[in-house]
Amino acid sequence: MLEEAAAYHVEPKEPSNKDKKNKKEKKEKKTDKI
């Protein structure tokens, strides 16, 4: 559920390369924490 929401949020923010990278890093960190 969370992963899907994150992917959905990143999709519309494709032009934001910085945001995409930041979100990807956050996602990896979250997965590591779980």
N, C-alpha and C positions, 0 to 999 in steps of 0.2 A: 504494500500500500504506500509506504513512504517512498520507496524507490520509484514507483510509478509517478507519484506526485512530483518528485524532484525532476524526473525526465520531462514531464509535461511542462514544468516551469522553465526548464532549460531550453526546450524547443523554441518558444516564442522569443527567447533571449539569444537567439543564434548570433545576431550581429554583434553582441557583446562578447568578444573573445575573452576579455579579462574576467567577466562575470562567469562565463562558462568554466574557465579553468578553476576559478575560486570555488564554484559549486562542486566541481568534480573532486577537488581536494577535500572539501567538507564531507562529501558523500563517502569518500574512502575512509576518512577519519571516523565517521559515524559507524561504518561497517566494522571498523577495527574495534570500536568501543563495545559494540553489541556482543 
